[in-house]
Every structure is written in C-alpha cells, then in structure tokens.
Amino acid sequence: MSLEQVSDHCYAVINAKNRVCDANSGYVDLGDGLLFDTQSDLPHAHQMIDLFSSVWARMPRYVVNSHEDIDHVAGNQLFPGAQIIGHRSLPERMREVADPKEMLQLLFATSTPQLRTFIQAGHRGMAAMGRQLLEDYDFRLMELATPTALVDDTLVLHLDDTEVHVIYVGPCHNIGDVIVHVPSEGVVFAGDVVFQQCTPIAWAGRYDDSFRILDLIAGLHPEVVVPGHGPVCGLDGLEEMRAYLKHVREESAQAFARGLTSLEAAKQIDLGQWAAWRAPGRVYMNVERAYRELRGDEADLPWDRAATFDAIYEVARAKGLPVEF
C-alpha cells in the first residue's frame, strides 16, 4: 500500500497488487475530513489509517462506502465516531455479500489439507482464489458495520467551504454504487465503476450502465479519477476501460450468434492489449454479462460465485495466462 496525493487536499491509498480485494481508498483533507472506502480486512484498514494519519489531523467525520462488497467496507468498525454514508440498499446488501463468515470459511478450508483437497476436486477456481487470498488477507475480528446515513440520489456535504458530492450511480458494478466528486479539487473517487490496469467485473447492471457512468464521470471534467482498483488515472483511463468493454461486448455478440457458450467464447476472444492487465481470466464475467443481455435475462440475475471463479480459472488456463482473480 502507498499514499498518493492527487490534488491539493485529496489523497489516495493504492494497493499495488491490483487483484481481488486489493481495493483503493481516498481521503479529503478539508474540514472534519472525509474517507472513501475502508479496505478489505482489519490489517489493511489499520495500514490505511497509518498512511492517512500523516495528512489528517483527526479521524474523519464522514466515511463513504462506494458499494456493498467486503473489500470496500471491512474497516467500517474502526470509525465508530464517524457518520458512515452509503446508498439506501447497503445495510441489507452488506449483510448478504460482505459477511466475513464466507471468507473465513474459504480461507479455513483452503489452509486445511483435507478440506483443500476436497475443494480442489470440485472447485479448482475457488481453491485458487482461497490460496491467493491467504497470501495477503485475514478476515478475523471483522464485525459488519453498515451505513447509518443513507443516500437515494445525491448528497452534498460541506467540508468547511468546500462542497463534496456523493452521487448514486448504480446499479453497475454492484447495486449500491456511489461516487464522490470534489469539484474544487478536480477529483472523482469512483469505486468499482472504474478499474485500471486490471480486468473490470460487474455483479449487477448492464453494459449500457457502465457506459452511462463513464460518460457521467467524464462530464464532471475531473483532472484525476481514483478507481476502485488500479492506479490513479485521468479521462484517458475512462476511455481505455470503455474500449475494453466495447471490444468484449462486440466479440461476445459474434460468439453468441455462432452458438458458443459464454465459457467457450471467453476462451476464444483475443484480448489483445488487455491480456497484460491483471486477472485477464475475468473476461469470462464480461462475456457472461453480454450473454445475459443477449438472452434477455433479468438484470439482477444472481451469480453462482463458485462456478464463476471456476470459469475464470478455466479461461486463464486455456489462454496460458496467469491464474489470478
């Protein structure tokens, strides 16, 4: 993890490995302070606090959760005096998808030889995911702390004389996606509606939602965008993500017309310049997302996570690319 100053009063903590759970956080050092996202587990949250403590005079009054996934909310409990802000869907959604019990069970099974053999026999992708998480993460002692200040659309906060806009943009990556815009600083903290140098994924929404949100962020004319995963970027980073999504959607439509399954299509699609991004096997999720639209599936059709990670594993192996998530 590293601290990066992105404007006069805005900072980002960047997780350099840029794989699943390697989420970024942001801080606005004005007024009583605002923190954007609280990391994936308590050890990383404490690291984040140590890094930000070099620029903040006190713990922040406001904490904004970009969405419900565990890698953005696990440190909430370390800010008991803060007003925790999120979309209205987050309290229920976090109980569904950010309960640390699931992660603890996976890591326990992966670290136990007999259970690890059992998982590998049925779900090679989940076993590989567990091994990857064991390298860096520890979900013990986490207690779910859900937002208490709930946003339906847009919330304007004032840090001294500076306006900070919390804007609901979901569903896209997940149901509760919000971004934070600091107009006077030219900064957008984007959460997981923007990925950089790693393959984007989405658990909710449609391709047009992704394009709509990229347009919305570009229309705010930021000088700096802090993505949910990956290095800080400008408007060029938004266009690179758009180009990737357009390429995969177009290739998926052609494969669908030929009668290929989404897994077969993901194995065959040429990733070109994007093959060098982290976790390239995640292309499966983007292909399956396109297939769901082509089939006319409901936008909120749930994902079988074990099957999804198994498919990512298969795609990476078939393409001779790194198996990572």
N, C-alpha and C positions, 0 to 999 in steps of 0.2 A: 504494500500500500504506500501511496505517496500523496503528499499535499501539493496542490497546484493552484496558484492564484490566477483567476480567469478574468477578473476586472478589478476596479479599484476596491470594491467591497465584497466581491463574491469569490468563493473558493470551492474547489472540488477535491474529494478524496477518490483516487483512482486505484482500482485493483488491477494490477498489470497482467495477471494470467489470463483474464478475459474469457473465462469459461463459465459454466453454470454456477450460480451463487457468487461469482466474482463481480458483485454489483458496486456501482459508484454511489457516492453521497455528495451533497452540496451544502454550502453554508453561506448565508448572507449576514455579513458583519455590520449591521446597522441597527440602531435602536436596541431592543432587547434580544435581537437575533432570531434567525430562522434556520432550522436544519431540515434538509430534504433527504429523506430515507435514512434508515438506521442499521443497515448491514444485515448479514445472513445468520450470524450467531453472536453470542456474547463476547468471545475473544476478539472477533473482528470489530464489534461495536466499541469495545474498550480501546482498540488501536485507533479507531476513527476519532474517538474523544481525545486521545493523546495528541493526535495530529492537529485537530482543530483547536485544541487548547492553546496552541501557540499564537492564535489570532483572535480568539474570543475572550472577552473579559469575564464572562459568566456563562453558565449553561443557558441554552436558548429558551425563550419564552414559547416559541412556536416550533412544532415538529410536523412536517407534512409527509404523509405516506403516498408515494406515487401510485401504488396499487396494492393488491392484497397478497402477493407472493411473499414467501418467507424470507427471501434474500433481500427484501427491502423494508421489512418490519420487525426483524427479530430483536433489535436493540431498543424497541419502544419502552420496555420496562425500566431502562436506565434513565428515563427522563420523567420521573413522577410529578415534577412541578410544572411541566410544560403542557400547553394546550396541543393535543395531538389531533391533526386535521386530516381528513380523508373523505373520499366520496361516500355517499349515504349507504352504498352497498357493502362497505368494507367490514363492519362488525360481523355480519353473517358470513360473508365470503372468507374472511380470515379464519373463522372457525372451521371452514370447510377445507381450505387449501394451505394454511400456514400453521397448523397444529404441529408442533415439533415431534409428536409421538411417531408419525410416519417416518420421519428422517431418522429418529433414534432406532426404530426397528430395523430400517435398512442398514444402518451402519453396524448395529449389533450383529445382524445376520451375516454381513459381509466380513466381519472380523472374526467370526466363529467358524472354524474349519468345516464342521459337518454341515452347518446351515449354508455356508458359502457354496459347497459342492451341490447342495440341493437347488439353490437359486441359479447357479450357473447351468444346471441341467435344463431348467425350464425357461429362464430369462437371462440370456447372456448380456443383454443390454443393461438390465437393471443391476446385474452383478458388476459390470464395468463402471456403471455410474456410482455404485457404492464404493468401489475402490478409488475412484477419482475424488469423491468427497472426503474419504478418510485421509487423504493427503493434507487437507487444509482445514477441515471443519469439525466443530464439536458443538452439538445442539443440546448438550446437557444444561440444566439450570434455566433454560429459557421458559418464560411464562408469557402467554399471549396477552398483550396489552393493546386493545383495539382503540381506534379513534373515538373521541368524545365530541369533537366539533365536526359536524357532517355537512358536506357540500353537495348541492344538487346541480349547480351550474358554474357560477363564478363567485369567488370570494375575494374581496380587496382588503389586504392588510396594510397597515401603516407602520413602518419602522422609522421612527422619528418622522421626517418629512418625505420619506421615500415610499411610494406605492409598490406593493408586491401583489401580483395577480395569481391566484390559484384557480386554474381553469380545468373543468371536467371535459375530457376529450374522448372518453371510452364509449362503448367497448372497442378495443383494438388489440392490444397485447393481452389484456385481461378486462374483466368487467369494469373495474373501478379506476381506470387510468386517469390521472390528472397530471398536468404540467404546472410549473411555476415560472412566471415571466417577471423579470425585474427590468422594466422599460428603461429606467435611467442608467442602468448598468449595461444594457445591451446583451443580457444573458437570459437564456432559457434552460432550466433544468427539466429534461424531457422524460426521465424514467425510461421504461422499456418500450415506448413507442419509437425510440431511436436506438439502434445498435450501430457500433462502429468496429470495423475490422474483425467482426465475428458474425456468424450467420444469425439473422433475426429469426425469432419464433413468435407465434401468437397462439394463445389458448382461446381467444374469443374474437368476434368481429370478422370482417371480410376484407379483401384486398382494397376495395374502394374506401374502407375506413382508414386503412394505412395511408393511402394516397391523400385522402382528405386532411388527415392530421399533419402530414408532411407539408401540405400546402398551407395549413393554418400556421404552423411554426414559421415557415418561410415568410408568411405575410406579416409576422411580428417584427421582421427585419433584425433579428439578433446578430450581433457580431460573434457570439460564442454560444454553442449548444453543448451542454453536458449530457451525454447519453446515459442510459441506464447501464450499459456495458460497453467498454471500449474507450479509446482516447477522446479527449475533447475535440470538437470539430467546429466548422462553420457551415454555411449553406451548401458548400460542396459536399459535405458529408451526407446531407439530406438527399442530394441528387444521386449519390452513389448507392445509397440504400434503395431509393426509388428504382434505379436501373436494375439492381439485383432482383427486386420483386417483379418488375415488368418482365424480365427475362424468364424467370421461373414460371410465372403465370402463362406466358405465351407457349413455352415449351410443354407445360403441363396440358394445355388445351390440345396441342397436337398429339400428345401421347394418349390422352383420353379418347380422342377421335379414332386412334388406331386400336383401341380396345385394351391397352395396357392397364395393369393395376397401378395404384399410386406408388407402391413399393418398386415395381418394375421400372416405372418412369423415373423415379428418383435415382435409381442405379444407372440409368442411361443418359440422363441430362448432362450435357457438358457444362461444367461450372466456370470454365474459362478463368478470368482473372480472380474470381471469387473463391476458387479452390484453395487459395492461400489463406483465406480467413479462418479464424479459429472455429472448431466444431463444424466442419463442412457437411458432415452427415446429417445435420439438422435440416438440410434441404428437403428431407422426407416430409417434415411438418408443413413446409410451404407448398409442396406438391399436393399433399393430402388436403390442405386448406383450399387449394384451387379445385380439386376434385369434388369437395363438398359443395362448392358453389355450382359446379357444372352438373352435379346430380340433383341440385335443388334441395339439399339438406337444410335443416334449420340452422340458423347462425350460432345458436348456443348449444349445439350438439356436443355432449361431453366427450372428452378424450379418455381412452384407456391408456393410462400413463405407462404401465409396464410394457404393453405392446408397442407404444410409441418409441420408448427408449430402445427396445429390441430392434425396431425397424431402423433407427438411427445407426445402431451398431452394425446392422447388416449392410446398410448403404456405404458406410465408411470402409468396411472390409472389402466390399465388392469393387470400390473405386481405388483401393490401395491408398486411402487417405488416413490420417490419424483418427483413432477411435477416441473421441472426446465429446463431451456434452456441454 
